[in-house]
């Protein structure tokens, strides 16, 4: 193998490695966008749950109705 063939082979390898790195980078960017969207959804759900829990604690207390008289039974 001549020096020119070796250089051509190395250039070919560098090209395909650069192409692969670009594809991997695009995949990583896509995954990060998905992760960011999921984290936002989770934060929104946590906020909704907190709001619901707070609202349920402010509601009426479960007590017996005024017409219930256990001594009658």
Predicted model as a PDB file, atoms N, CA, C, CB and O in Angstrom, pLDDT in the B-factor column:
MODEL        1                                                                  
ATOM      1  N   UNK A   1       0.854  -1.171   0.000  1.00 87.00           N  
ATOM      2  CA  UNK A   1       0.000   0.000   0.000  1.00 87.00           C  
ATOM      3  C   UNK A   1       0.901   1.236   0.000  1.00 87.00           C  
ATOM      4  CB  UNK A   1      -0.972  -0.003   1.230  1.00 87.00           C  
ATOM      5  O   UNK A   1       1.819   1.367   0.810  1.00 87.00           O  
ATOM      6  N   UNK A   2       0.609   2.117  -0.919  1.00 95.00           N  
ATOM      7  CA  UNK A   2       1.444   3.314  -1.040  1.00 95.00           C  
ATOM      8  C   UNK A   2       0.992   4.363  -0.031  1.00 95.00           C  
ATOM      9  CB  UNK A   2       1.385   3.887  -2.480  1.00 95.00           C  
ATOM     10  O   UNK A   2      -0.056   4.239   0.602  1.00 95.00           O  
ATOM     11  N   UNK A   3       1.804   5.382   0.094  1.00 95.00           N  
ATOM     12  CA  UNK A   3       1.486   6.469   1.026  1.00 95.00           C  
ATOM     13  C   UNK A   3       0.196   7.176   0.608  1.00 95.00           C  
ATOM     14  CB  UNK A   3       2.652   7.483   1.095  1.00 95.00           C  
ATOM     15  O   UNK A   3      -0.606   7.569   1.455  1.00 95.00           O  
ATOM     16  N   UNK A   4       0.004   7.334  -0.697  1.00 95.00           N  
ATOM     17  CA  UNK A   4      -1.225   7.989  -1.172  1.00 95.00           C  
ATOM     18  C   UNK A   4      -2.459   7.159  -0.846  1.00 95.00           C  
ATOM     19  CB  UNK A   4      -1.150   8.235  -2.683  1.00 95.00           C  
ATOM     20  O   UNK A   4      -3.501   7.712  -0.494  1.00 95.00           O  
ATOM     21  N   UNK A   5      -2.356   5.852  -0.957  1.00 95.00           N  
ATOM     22  CA  UNK A   5      -3.472   4.961  -0.628  1.00 95.00           C  
ATOM     23  C   UNK A   5      -3.775   5.015   0.871  1.00 95.00           C  
ATOM     24  CB  UNK A   5      -3.154   3.509  -1.058  1.00 95.00           C  
ATOM     25  O   UNK A   5      -4.936   5.011   1.281  1.00 95.00           O  
ATOM     26  N   UNK A   6      -2.733   5.064   1.667  1.00 96.00           N  
ATOM     27  CA  UNK A   6      -2.917   5.158   3.117  1.00 96.00           C  
ATOM     28  C   UNK A   6      -3.600   6.473   3.491  1.00 96.00           C  
ATOM     29  CB  UNK A   6      -1.561   5.037   3.843  1.00 96.00           C  
ATOM     30  O   UNK A   6      -4.499   6.498   4.331  1.00 96.00           O  
ATOM     31  N   UNK A   7      -3.165   7.561   2.860  1.00 96.00           N  
ATOM     32  CA  UNK A   7      -3.779   8.869   3.136  1.00 96.00           C  
ATOM     33  C   UNK A   7      -5.239   8.864   2.695  1.00 96.00           C  
ATOM     34  CB  UNK A   7      -3.002  10.007   2.417  1.00 96.00           C  
ATOM     35  O   UNK A   7      -6.102   9.382   3.403  1.00 96.00           O  
ATOM     36  N   UNK A   8      -5.522   8.282   1.528  1.00 96.00           N  
ATOM     37  CA  UNK A   8      -6.904   8.205   1.039  1.00 96.00           C  
ATOM     38  C   UNK A   8      -7.754   7.382   2.007  1.00 96.00           C  
ATOM     39  CB  UNK A   8      -6.952   7.585  -0.386  1.00 96.00           C  
ATOM     40  O   UNK A   8      -8.893   7.744   2.304  1.00 96.00           O  
ATOM     41  N   UNK A   9      -7.196   6.276   2.494  1.00 97.00           N  
ATOM     42  CA  UNK A   9      -7.922   5.417   3.454  1.00 97.00           C  
ATOM     43  C   UNK A   9      -8.192   6.189   4.750  1.00 97.00           C  
ATOM     44  CB  UNK A   9      -7.109   4.114   3.762  1.00 97.00           C  
ATOM     45  O   UNK A   9      -9.300   6.123   5.282  1.00 97.00           O  
ATOM     46  N   UNK A  10      -7.228   6.896   5.249  1.00 97.00           N  
ATOM     47  CA  UNK A  10      -7.412   7.682   6.469  1.00 97.00           C  
ATOM     48  C   UNK A  10      -8.448   8.786   6.275  1.00 97.00           C  
ATOM     49  CB  UNK A  10      -6.081   8.288   6.911  1.00 97.00           C  
ATOM     50  O   UNK A  10      -9.253   9.053   7.167  1.00 97.00           O  
ATOM     51  N   UNK A  11      -8.423   9.422   5.114  1.00 97.00           N  
ATOM     52  CA  UNK A  11      -9.423  10.461   4.836  1.00 97.00           C  
ATOM     53  C   UNK A  11     -10.824   9.859   4.773  1.00 97.00           C  
ATOM     54  CB  UNK A  11      -9.097  11.185   3.513  1.00 97.00           C  
ATOM     55  O   UNK A  11     -11.794  10.457   5.239  1.00 97.00           O  
ATOM     56  N   UNK A  12     -10.910   8.666   4.189  1.00 97.00           N  
ATOM     57  CA  UNK A  12     -12.192   7.967   4.116  1.00 97.00           C  
ATOM     58  C   UNK A  12     -12.696   7.632   5.513  1.00 97.00           C  
ATOM     59  CB  UNK A  12     -12.064   6.687   3.275  1.00 97.00           C  
ATOM     60  O   UNK A  12     -13.869   7.850   5.817  1.00 97.00           O  
ATOM     61  N   UNK A  13     -11.823   7.106   6.361  1.00 97.00           N  
ATOM     62  CA  UNK A  13     -12.195   6.790   7.741  1.00 97.00           C  
ATOM     63  C   UNK A  13     -12.634   8.045   8.497  1.00 97.00           C  
ATOM     64  CB  UNK A  13     -11.021   6.121   8.468  1.00 97.00           C  
ATOM     65  O   UNK A  13     -13.630   8.022   9.220  1.00 97.00           O  
ATOM     66  N   UNK A  14     -11.898   9.122   8.330  1.00 98.00           N  
ATOM     67  CA  UNK A  14     -12.235  10.370   9.013  1.00 98.00           C  
ATOM     68  C   UNK A  14     -13.604  10.871   8.564  1.00 98.00           C  
ATOM     69  CB  UNK A  14     -11.161  11.441   8.746  1.00 98.00           C  
ATOM     70  O   UNK A  14     -14.380  11.368   9.381  1.00 98.00           O  
ATOM     71  N   UNK A  15     -13.907  10.744   7.270  1.00 98.00           N  
ATOM     72  CA  UNK A  15     -15.202  11.180   6.752  1.00 98.00           C  
ATOM     73  C   UNK A  15     -16.340  10.399   7.406  1.00 98.00           C  
ATOM     74  CB  UNK A  15     -15.254  11.013   5.225  1.00 98.00           C  
ATOM     75  O   UNK A  15     -17.313  10.981   7.885  1.00 98.00           O  
ATOM     76  N   UNK A  16     -16.202   9.052   7.420  1.00 98.00           N  
ATOM     77  CA  UNK A  16     -17.271   8.229   7.989  1.00 98.00           C  
ATOM     78  C   UNK A  16     -17.392   8.413   9.498  1.00 98.00           C  
ATOM     79  CB  UNK A  16     -17.028   6.763   7.669  1.00 98.00           C  
ATOM     80  O   UNK A  16     -18.499   8.341  10.033  1.00 98.00           O  
ATOM     81  N   UNK A  17     -16.299   8.647  10.187  1.00 98.00           N  
ATOM     82  CA  UNK A  17     -16.366   8.913  11.625  1.00 98.00           C  
ATOM     83  C   UNK A  17     -17.064  10.244  11.897  1.00 98.00           C  
ATOM     84  CB  UNK A  17     -14.954   8.919  12.238  1.00 98.00           C  
ATOM     85  O   UNK A  17     -17.859  10.359  12.829  1.00 98.00           O  
ATOM     86  N   UNK A  18     -16.760  11.237  11.078  1.00 98.00           N  
ATOM     87  CA  UNK A  18     -17.409  12.533  11.253  1.00 98.00           C  
ATOM     88  C   UNK A  18     -18.913  12.422  10.988  1.00 98.00           C  
ATOM     89  CB  UNK A  18     -16.776  13.583  10.319  1.00 98.00           C  
ATOM     90  O   UNK A  18     -19.724  13.020  11.695  1.00 98.00           O  
ATOM     91  N   UNK A  19     -19.271  11.651   9.963  1.00 98.00           N  
ATOM     92  CA  UNK A  19     -20.685  11.436   9.647  1.00 98.00           C  
ATOM     93  C   UNK A  19     -21.393  10.725  10.803  1.00 98.00           C  
ATOM     94  CB  UNK A  19     -20.829  10.615   8.347  1.00 98.00           C  
ATOM     95  O   UNK A  19     -22.505  11.101  11.177  1.00 98.00           O  
ATOM     96  N   UNK A  20     -20.755   9.708  11.363  1.00 98.00           N  
ATOM     97  CA  UNK A  20     -21.324   8.972  12.490  1.00 98.00           C  
ATOM     98  C   UNK A  20     -21.460   9.872  13.719  1.00 98.00           C  
ATOM     99  CB  UNK A  20     -20.457   7.749  12.823  1.00 98.00           C  
ATOM    100  O   UNK A  20     -22.472   9.811  14.417  1.00 98.00           O  
ATOM    101  N   UNK A  21     -20.466  10.694  13.988  1.00 98.00           N  
ATOM    102  CA  UNK A  21     -20.533  11.613  15.122  1.00 98.00           C  
ATOM    103  C   UNK A  21     -21.689  12.601  14.960  1.00 98.00           C  
ATOM    104  CB  UNK A  21     -19.206  12.372  15.273  1.00 98.00           C  
ATOM    105  O   UNK A  21     -22.365  12.935  15.933  1.00 98.00           O  
ATOM    106  N   UNK A  22     -21.914  13.064  13.736  1.00 98.00           N  
ATOM    107  CA  UNK A  22     -23.023  13.976  13.474  1.00 98.00           C  
ATOM    108  C   UNK A  22     -24.352  13.281  13.751  1.00 98.00           C  
ATOM    109  CB  UNK A  22     -22.975  14.488  12.019  1.00 98.00           C  
ATOM    110  O   UNK A  22     -25.245  13.874  14.356  1.00 98.00           O  
ATOM    111  N   UNK A  23     -24.492  12.024  13.312  1.00 98.00           N  
ATOM    112  CA  UNK A  23     -25.725  11.277  13.556  1.00 98.00           C  
ATOM    113  C   UNK A  23     -25.942  11.035  15.048  1.00 98.00           C  
ATOM    114  CB  UNK A  23     -25.692   9.942  12.809  1.00 98.00           C  
ATOM    115  O   UNK A  23     -27.057  11.172  15.551  1.00 98.00           O  
ATOM    116  N   UNK A  24     -24.879  10.680  15.741  1.00 98.00           N  
ATOM    117  CA  UNK A  24     -24.987  10.457  17.189  1.00 98.00           C  
ATOM    118  C   UNK A  24     -25.361  11.744  17.912  1.00 98.00           C  
ATOM    119  CB  UNK A  24     -23.667   9.903  17.750  1.00 98.00           C  
ATOM    120  O   UNK A  24     -26.161  11.723  18.847  1.00 98.00           O  
ATOM    121  N   UNK A  25     -24.793  12.851  17.487  1.00 98.00           N  
ATOM    122  CA  UNK A  25     -25.100  14.132  18.097  1.00 98.00           C  
ATOM    123  C   UNK A  25     -26.574  14.491  17.886  1.00 98.00           C  
ATOM    124  CB  UNK A  25     -24.191  15.228  17.521  1.00 98.00           C  
ATOM    125  O   UNK A  25     -27.236  14.979  18.802  1.00 98.00           O  
ATOM    126  N   UNK A  26     -27.081  14.249  16.678  1.00 98.00           N  
ATOM    127  CA  UNK A  26     -28.491  14.529  16.401  1.00 98.00           C  
ATOM    128  C   UNK A  26     -29.398  13.654  17.252  1.00 98.00           C  
ATOM    129  CB  UNK A  26     -28.800  14.315  14.916  1.00 98.00           C  
ATOM    130  O   UNK A  26     -30.423  14.120  17.751  1.00 98.00           O  
ATOM    131  N   UNK A  27     -29.025  12.383  17.423  1.00 98.00           N  
ATOM    132  CA  UNK A  27     -29.814  11.477  18.267  1.00 98.00           C  
ATOM    133  C   UNK A  27     -29.798  11.959  19.718  1.00 98.00           C  
ATOM    134  CB  UNK A  27     -29.266  10.028  18.174  1.00 98.00           C  
ATOM    135  O   UNK A  27     -30.824  11.931  20.398  1.00 98.00           O  
ATOM    136  N   UNK A  28     -28.648  12.392  20.178  1.00 98.00           N  
ATOM    137  CA  UNK A  28     -28.526  12.880  21.549  1.00 98.00           C  
ATOM    138  C   UNK A  28     -29.356  14.144  21.761  1.00 98.00           C  
ATOM    139  CB  UNK A  28     -27.059  13.152  21.887  1.00 98.00           C  
ATOM    140  O   UNK A  28     -29.996  14.305  22.800  1.00 98.00           O  
ATOM    141  N   UNK A  29     -29.344  15.029  20.782  1.00 98.00           N  
ATOM    142  CA  UNK A  29     -30.147  16.252  20.873  1.00 98.00           C  
ATOM    143  C   UNK A  29     -31.633  15.893  20.943  1.00 98.00           C  
ATOM    144  CB  UNK A  29     -29.869  17.187  19.660  1.00 98.00           C  
ATOM    145  O   UNK A  29     -32.376  16.480  21.729  1.00 98.00           O  
ATOM    146  N   UNK A  30     -32.065  14.933  20.127  1.00 98.00           N  
ATOM    147  CA  UNK A  30     -33.458  14.493  20.149  1.00 98.00           C  
ATOM    148  C   UNK A  30     -33.844  13.902  21.496  1.00 98.00           C  
ATOM    149  CB  UNK A  30     -33.704  13.473  19.051  1.00 98.00           C  
ATOM    150  O   UNK A  30     -34.929  14.182  22.008  1.00 98.00           O  
ATOM    151  N   UNK A  31     -32.975  13.095  22.071  1.00 98.00           N  
ATOM    152  CA  UNK A  31     -33.245  12.509  23.380  1.00 98.00           C  
ATOM    153  C   UNK A  31     -33.303  13.578  24.468  1.00 98.00           C  
ATOM    154  CB  UNK A  31     -32.180  11.470  23.724  1.00 98.00           C  
ATOM    155  O   UNK A  31     -34.128  13.499  25.378  1.00 98.00           O  
ATOM    156  N   UNK A  32     -32.435  14.569  24.375  1.00 98.00           N  
ATOM    157  CA  UNK A  32     -32.450  15.644  25.371  1.00 98.00           C  
ATOM    158  C   UNK A  32     -33.751  16.432  25.288  1.00 98.00           C  
ATOM    159  CB  UNK A  32     -31.246  16.584  25.172  1.00 98.00           C  
ATOM    160  O   UNK A  32     -34.299  16.833  26.315  1.00 98.00           O  
ATOM    161  N   UNK A  33     -34.253  16.660  24.065  1.00 98.00           N  
ATOM    162  CA  UNK A  33     -35.526  17.360  23.911  1.00 98.00           C  
ATOM    163  C   UNK A  33     -36.657  16.549  24.532  1.00 98.00           C  
ATOM    164  CB  UNK A  33     -35.818  17.633  22.424  1.00 98.00           C  
ATOM    165  O   UNK A  33     -37.538  17.104  25.189  1.00 98.00           O  
ATOM    166  N   UNK A  34     -36.630  15.222  24.322  1.00 98.00           N  
ATOM    167  CA  UNK A  34     -37.641  14.365  24.931  1.00 98.00           C  
ATOM    168  C   UNK A  34     -37.550  14.418  26.452  1.00 98.00           C  
ATOM    169  CB  UNK A  34     -37.485  12.920  24.440  1.00 98.00           C  
ATOM    170  O   UNK A  34     -38.569  14.506  27.138  1.00 98.00           O  
ATOM    171  N   UNK A  35     -36.341  14.366  26.971  1.00 98.00           N  
ATOM    172  CA  UNK A  35     -36.134  14.412  28.417  1.00 98.00           C  
ATOM    173  C   UNK A  35     -36.629  15.736  28.994  1.00 98.00           C  
ATOM    174  CB  UNK A  35     -34.648  14.209  28.753  1.00 98.00           C  
ATOM    175  O   UNK A  35     -37.276  15.757  30.041  1.00 98.00           O  
ATOM    176  N   UNK A  36     -36.328  16.830  28.317  1.00 98.00           N  
ATOM    177  CA  UNK A  36     -36.789  18.141  28.777  1.00 98.00           C  
ATOM    178  C   UNK A  36     -38.313  18.206  28.800  1.00 98.00           C  
ATOM    179  CB  UNK A  36     -36.228  19.253  27.879  1.00 98.00           C  
ATOM    180  O   UNK A  36     -38.901  18.730  29.745  1.00 98.00           O  
ATOM    181  N   UNK A  37     -38.955  17.669  27.753  1.00 98.00           N  
ATOM    182  CA  UNK A  37     -40.419  17.672  27.690  1.00 98.00           C  
ATOM    183  C   UNK A  37     -41.009  16.816  28.816  1.00 98.00           C  
ATOM    184  CB  UNK A  37     -40.902  17.154  26.315  1.00 98.00           C  
ATOM    185  O   UNK A  37     -41.997  17.204  29.439  1.00 98.00           O  
ATOM    186  N   UNK A  38     -40.406  15.660  29.074  1.00 98.00           N  
ATOM    187  CA  UNK A  38     -40.903  14.798  30.147  1.00 98.00           C  
ATOM    188  C   UNK A  38     -40.713  15.434  31.523  1.00 98.00           C  
ATOM    189  CB  UNK A  38     -40.198  13.446  30.102  1.00 98.00           C  
ATOM    190  O   UNK A  38     -41.576  15.314  32.392  1.00 98.00           O  
ATOM    191  N   UNK A  39     -39.586  16.108  31.717  1.00 98.00           N  
ATOM    192  CA  UNK A  39     -39.358  16.787  32.996  1.00 98.00           C  
ATOM    193  C   UNK A  39     -40.372  17.898  33.209  1.00 98.00           C  
ATOM    194  CB  UNK A  39     -37.935  17.356  33.060  1.00 98.00           C  
ATOM    195  O   UNK A  39     -40.834  18.111  34.330  1.00 98.00           O  
ATOM    196  N   UNK A  40     -40.722  18.610  32.138  1.00 98.00           N  
ATOM    197  CA  UNK A  40     -41.727  19.668  32.254  1.00 98.00           C  
ATOM    198  C   UNK A  40     -43.089  19.077  32.580  1.00 98.00           C  
ATOM    199  CB  UNK A  40     -41.802  20.490  30.958  1.00 98.00           C  
ATOM    200  O   UNK A  40     -43.813  19.605  33.426  1.00 98.00           O  
ATOM    201  N   UNK A  41     -43.444  17.973  31.905  1.00 98.00           N  
ATOM    202  CA  UNK A  41     -44.731  17.321  32.196  1.00 98.00           C  
ATOM    203  C   UNK A  41     -44.774  16.842  33.638  1.00 98.00           C  
ATOM    204  CB  UNK A  41     -44.972  16.135  31.237  1.00 98.00           C  
ATOM    205  O   UNK A  41     -45.795  16.988  34.311  1.00 98.00           O  
ATOM    206  N   UNK A  42     -43.677  16.272  34.117  1.00 98.00           N  
ATOM    207  CA  UNK A  42     -43.626  15.791  35.492  1.00 98.00           C  
ATOM    208  C   UNK A  42     -43.783  16.947  36.478  1.00 98.00           C  
ATOM    209  CB  UNK A  42     -42.309  15.049  35.748  1.00 98.00           C  
ATOM    210  O   UNK A  42     -44.504  16.827  37.468  1.00 98.00           O  
ATOM    211  N   UNK A  43     -43.116  18.054  36.211  1.00 97.00           N  
ATOM    212  CA  UNK A  43     -43.229  19.215  37.094  1.00 97.00           C  
ATOM    213  C   UNK A  43     -44.667  19.746  37.096  1.00 97.00           C  
ATOM    214  CB  UNK A  43     -42.245  20.328  36.657  1.00 97.00           C  
ATOM    215  O   UNK A  43     -45.191  20.122  38.145  1.00 97.00           O  
ATOM    216  N   UNK A  44     -45.304  19.776  35.915  1.00 97.00           N  
ATOM    217  CA  UNK A  44     -46.696  20.214  35.836  1.00 97.00           C  
ATOM    218  C   UNK A  44     -47.605  19.277  36.617  1.00 97.00           C  
ATOM    219  CB  UNK A  44     -47.151  20.294  34.376  1.00 97.00           C  
ATOM    220  O   UNK A  44     -48.512  19.733  37.313  1.00 97.00           O  
ATOM    221  N   UNK A  45     -47.372  17.975  36.510  1.00 97.00           N  
ATOM    222  CA  UNK A  45     -48.188  17.001  37.246  1.00 97.00           C  
ATOM    223  C   UNK A  45     -47.991  17.147  38.753  1.00 97.00           C  
ATOM    224  CB  UNK A  45     -47.841  15.569  36.806  1.00 97.00           C  
ATOM    225  O   UNK A  45     -48.949  17.070  39.521  1.00 97.00           O  
ATOM    226  N   UNK A  46     -46.753  17.355  39.165  1.00 97.00           N  
ATOM    227  CA  UNK A  46     -46.492  17.554  40.597  1.00 97.00           C  
ATOM    228  C   UNK A  46     -47.224  18.781  41.109  1.00 97.00           C  
ATOM    229  CB  UNK A  46     -44.982  17.693  40.862  1.00 97.00           C  
ATOM    230  O   UNK A  46     -47.777  18.771  42.209  1.00 97.00           O  
ATOM    231  N   UNK A  47     -47.227  19.833  40.311  1.00 96.00           N  
ATOM    232  CA  UNK A  47     -47.932  21.051  40.699  1.00 96.00           C  
ATOM    233  C   UNK A  47     -49.438  20.797  40.796  1.00 96.00           C  
ATOM    234  CB  UNK A  47     -47.644  22.181  39.694  1.00 96.00           C  
ATOM    235  O   UNK A  47     -50.094  21.269  41.725  1.00 96.00           O  
ATOM    236  N   UNK A  48     -49.980  20.048  39.829  1.00 95.00           N  
ATOM    237  CA  UNK A  48     -51.408  19.729  39.854  1.00 95.00           C  
ATOM    238  C   UNK A  48     -51.764  18.886  41.074  1.00 95.00           C  
ATOM    239  CB  UNK A  48     -51.812  18.993  38.574  1.00 95.00           C  
ATOM    240  O   UNK A  48     -52.789  19.118  41.715  1.00 95.00           O  
ATOM    241  N   UNK A  49     -50.926  17.916  41.391  1.00 94.00           N  
ATOM    242  CA  UNK A  49     -51.187  17.062  42.554  1.00 94.00           C  
ATOM    243  C   UNK A  49     -51.139  17.883  43.831  1.00 94.00           C  
ATOM    244  CB  UNK A  49     -50.170  15.906  42.626  1.00 94.00           C  
ATOM    245  O   UNK A  49     -51.988  17.726  44.709  1.00 94.00           O  
ATOM    246  N   UNK A  50     -50.156  18.752  43.933  1.00 93.00           N  
ATOM    247  CA  UNK A  50     -50.056  19.608  45.114  1.00 93.00           C  
ATOM    248  C   UNK A  50     -51.300  20.481  45.244  1.00 93.00           C  
ATOM    249  CB  UNK A  50     -48.792  20.485  45.043  1.00 93.00           C  
ATOM    250  O   UNK A  50     -51.842  20.641  46.338  1.00 93.00           O  
ATOM    251  N   UNK A  51     -51.743  21.039  44.134  1.00 92.00           N  
ATOM    252  CA  UNK A  51     -52.944  21.876  44.147  1.00 92.00           C  
ATOM    253  C   UNK A  51     -54.167  21.071  44.579  1.00 92.00           C  
ATOM    254  CB  UNK A  51     -53.180  22.493  42.760  1.00 92.00           C  
ATOM    255  O   UNK A  51     -54.978  21.541  45.377  1.00 92.00           O  
ATOM    256  N   UNK A  52     -54.292  19.854  44.044  1.00 89.00           N  
ATOM    257  CA  UNK A  52     -55.435  19.005  44.415  1.00 89.00           C  
ATOM    258  C   UNK A  52     -55.385  18.610  45.885  1.00 89.00           C  
ATOM    259  CB  UNK A  52     -55.469  17.747  43.544  1.00 89.00           C  
ATOM    260  O   UNK A  52     -56.410  18.599  46.566  1.00 89.00           O  
ATOM    261  N   UNK A  53     -54.192  18.287  46.370  1.00 88.00           N  
ATOM    262  CA  UNK A  53     -54.072  17.921  47.783  1.00 88.00           C  
ATOM    263  C   UNK A  53     -54.414  19.100  48.684  1.00 88.00           C  
ATOM    264  CB  UNK A  53     -52.657  17.421  48.090  1.00 88.00           C  
ATOM    265  O   UNK A  53     -55.105  18.939  49.690  1.00 88.00           O  
ATOM    266  N   UNK A  54     -53.933  20.273  48.326  1.00 85.00           N  
ATOM    267  CA  UNK A  54     -54.247  21.459  49.110  1.00 85.00           C  
ATOM    268  C   UNK A  54     -55.743  21.739  49.088  1.00 85.00           C  
ATOM    269  CB  UNK A  54     -53.473  22.669  48.585  1.00 85.00           C  
ATOM    270  O   UNK A  54     -56.318  22.107  50.112  1.00 85.00           O  
ATOM    271  N   UNK A  55     -56.372  21.572  47.946  1.00 82.00           N  
ATOM    272  CA  UNK A  55     -57.813  21.827  47.829  1.00 82.00           C  
ATOM    273  C   UNK A  55     -58.611  20.802  48.629  1.00 82.00           C  
ATOM    274  CB  UNK A  55     -58.249  21.800  46.351  1.00 82.00           C  
ATOM    275  O   UNK A  55     -59.642  21.133  49.213  1.00 82.00           O  
ATOM    276  N   UNK A  56     -58.136  19.562  48.656  1.00 78.00           N  
ATOM    277  CA  UNK A  56     -58.884  18.534  49.394  1.00 78.00           C  
ATOM    278  C   UNK A  56     -58.754  18.734  50.901  1.00 78.00           C  
ATOM    279  CB  UNK A  56     -58.391  17.128  49.007  1.00 78.00           C  
ATOM    280  O   UNK A  56     -59.648  18.337  51.648  1.00 78.00           O  
ATOM    281  N   UNK A  57     -57.680  19.328  51.355  1.00 78.00           N  
ATOM    282  CA  UNK A  57     -57.522  19.570  52.782  1.00 78.00           C  
ATOM    283  C   UNK A  57     -58.359  20.751  53.244  1.00 78.00           C  
ATOM    284  CB  UNK A  57     -56.063  19.808  53.115  1.00 78.00           C  
ATOM    285  O   UNK A  57     -58.710  20.840  54.420  1.00 78.00           O  
ATOM    286  N   UNK A  58     -58.679  21.648  52.338  1.00 72.00           N  
ATOM    287  CA  UNK A  58     -59.496  22.798  52.687  1.00 72.00           C  
ATOM    288  C   UNK A  58     -60.986  22.481  52.649  1.00 72.00           C  
ATOM    289  CB  UNK A  58     -59.194  23.943  51.756  1.00 72.00           C  
ATOM    290  O   UNK A  58     -61.804  23.309  53.050  1.00 72.00           O  
ATOM    291  N   UNK A  59     -61.345  21.303  52.175  1.00 64.00           N  
ATOM    292  CA  UNK A  59     -62.752  20.932  52.028  1.00 64.00           C  
ATOM    293  C   UNK A  59     -63.395  20.630  53.372  1.00 64.00           C  
ATOM    294  CB  UNK A  59     -62.888  19.729  51.110  1.00 64.00           C  
ATOM    295  O   UNK A  59     -62.749  20.718  54.416  1.00 64.00           O  
ATOM    296  N   UNK A  60     -64.665  20.277  53.337  1.00 66.00           N  
ATOM    297  CA  UNK A  60     -65.386  19.977  54.580  1.00 66.00           C  
ATOM    298  C   UNK A  60     -64.829  18.721  55.247  1.00 66.00           C  
ATOM    299  CB  UNK A  60     -66.890  19.802  54.301  1.00 66.00           C  
ATOM    300  O   UNK A  60     -64.350  17.800  54.585  1.00 66.00           O  
ATOM    301  N   UNK A  61     -64.907  18.714  56.546  1.00 68.00           N  
ATOM    302  CA  UNK A  61     -64.441  17.582  57.322  1.00 68.00           C  
ATOM    303  C   UNK A  61     -65.532  16.516  57.291  1.00 68.00           C  
ATOM    304  CB  UNK A  61     -64.088  17.999  58.787  1.00 68.00           C  
ATOM    305  O   UNK A  61     -66.716  16.839  57.383  1.00 68.00           O  
ATOM    306  N   UNK A  62     -65.150  15.280  57.166  1.00 73.00           N  
ATOM    307  CA  UNK A  62     -66.132  14.190  57.164  1.00 73.00           C  
ATOM    308  C   UNK A  62     -66.644  13.975  58.584  1.00 73.00           C  
ATOM    309  CB  UNK A  62     -65.511  12.874  56.598  1.00 73.00           C  
ATOM    310  O   UNK A  62     -65.997  13.311  59.394  1.00 73.00           O  
ATOM    311  N   UNK A  63     -67.792  14.534  58.871  1.00 72.00           N  
ATOM    312  CA  UNK A  63     -68.426  14.372  60.178  1.00 72.00           C  
ATOM    313  C   UNK A  63     -69.815  13.790  59.959  1.00 72.00           C  
ATOM    314  CB  UNK A  63     -68.498  15.732  60.956  1.00 72.00           C  
ATOM    315  O   UNK A  63     -70.331  13.750  58.842  1.00 72.00           O  
ATOM    316  N   UNK A  64     -70.387  13.352  61.038  1.00 72.00           N  
ATOM    317  CA  UNK A  64     -71.736  12.805  60.939  1.00 72.00           C  
ATOM    318  C   UNK A  64     -72.721  13.937  60.656  1.00 72.00           C  
ATOM    319  CB  UNK A  64     -72.125  12.047  62.239  1.00 72.00           C  
ATOM    320  O   UNK A  64     -72.550  15.047  61.159  1.00 72.00           O  
ATOM    321  N   UNK A  65     -73.742  13.661  59.860  1.00 72.00           N  
ATOM    322  CA  UNK A  65     -74.734  14.690  59.593  1.00 72.00           C  
ATOM    323  C   UNK A  65     -75.491  15.042  60.874  1.00 72.00           C  
ATOM    324  CB  UNK A  65     -75.710  14.226  58.498  1.00 72.00           C  
ATOM    325  O   UNK A  65     -75.543  14.231  61.799  1.00 72.00           O  
ATOM    326  N   UNK A  66     -76.077  16.236  60.941  1.00 73.00           N  
ATOM    327  CA  UNK A  66     -76.740  16.670  62.167  1.00 73.00           C  
ATOM    328  C   UNK A  66     -77.946  15.813  62.573  1.00 73.00           C  
ATOM    329  CB  UNK A  66     -77.181  18.085  62.007  1.00 73.00           C  
ATOM    330  O   UNK A  66     -78.284  15.753  63.756  1.00 73.00           O  
ATOM    331  N   UNK A  67     -78.583  15.165  61.633  1.00 76.00           N  
ATOM    332  CA  UNK A  67     -79.764  14.378  61.968  1.00 76.00           C  
ATOM    333  C   UNK A  67     -79.403  12.984  62.472  1.00 76.00           C  
ATOM    334  CB  UNK A  67     -80.671  14.267  60.762  1.00 76.00           C  
ATOM    335  O   UNK A  67     -80.291  12.246  62.900  1.00 76.00           O  
ATOM    336  N   UNK A  68     -78.148  12.609  62.434  1.00 74.00           N  
ATOM    337  CA  UNK A  68     -77.728  11.285  62.897  1.00 74.00           C  
ATOM    338  C   UNK A  68     -77.600  11.300  64.415  1.00 74.00           C  
ATOM    339  CB  UNK A  68     -76.384  10.862  62.237  1.00 74.00           C  
ATOM    340  O   UNK A  68     -76.852  12.096  64.984  1.00 74.00           O  
ATOM    341  N   UNK A  69     -78.341  10.410  65.053  1.00 71.00           N  
ATOM    342  CA  UNK A  69     -78.268  10.329  66.512  1.00 71.00           C  
ATOM    343  C   UNK A  69     -78.079   8.869  66.882  1.00 71.00           C  
ATOM    344  CB  UNK A  69     -79.553  10.926  67.192  1.00 71.00           C  
ATOM    345  O   UNK A  69     -79.046   8.108  66.888  1.00 71.00           O  
ATOM    346  N   UNK A  70     -76.863   8.464  67.188  1.00 70.00           N  
ATOM    347  CA  UNK A  70     -76.589   7.057  67.442  1.00 70.00           C  
ATOM    348  C   UNK A  70     -77.294   6.525  68.688  1.00 70.00           C  
ATOM    349  CB  UNK A  70     -75.108   6.848  67.576  1.00 70.00           C  
ATOM    350  O   UNK A  70     -77.490   5.315  68.795  1.00 70.00           O  
ATOM    351  N   UNK A  71     -77.671   7.358  69.608  1.00 69.00           N  
ATOM    352  CA  UNK A  71     -78.325   6.860  70.822  1.00 69.00           C  
ATOM    353  C   UNK A  71     -79.720   6.360  70.530  1.00 69.00           C  
ATOM    354  CB  UNK A  71     -78.382   7.946  71.884  1.00 69.00           C  
ATOM    355  O   UNK A  71     -80.300   5.680  71.377  1.00 69.00           O  
ATOM    356  N   UNK A  72     -80.283   6.655  69.395  1.00 60.00           N  
ATOM    357  CA  UNK A  72     -81.626   6.204  69.056  1.00 60.00           C  
ATOM    358  C   UNK A  72     -81.621   4.743  68.601  1.00 60.00           C  
ATOM    359  CB  UNK A  72     -82.223   7.094  67.965  1.00 60.00           C  
ATOM    360  O   UNK A  72     -82.686   4.128  68.540  1.00 60.00           O  
ATOM    361  N   UNK A  73     -80.470   4.174  68.283  1.00 55.00           N  
ATOM    362  CA  UNK A  73     -80.438   2.817  67.711  1.00 55.00           C  
ATOM    363  C   UNK A  73     -79.898   1.821  68.647  1.00 55.00           C  
ATOM    364  CB  UNK A  73     -79.639   2.781  66.472  1.00 55.00           C  
ATOM    365  O   UNK A  73     -79.810   0.641  68.310  1.00 55.00           O  
TER     366      UNK A  73                                                      
ENDMDL                                                                          
END                                                                             
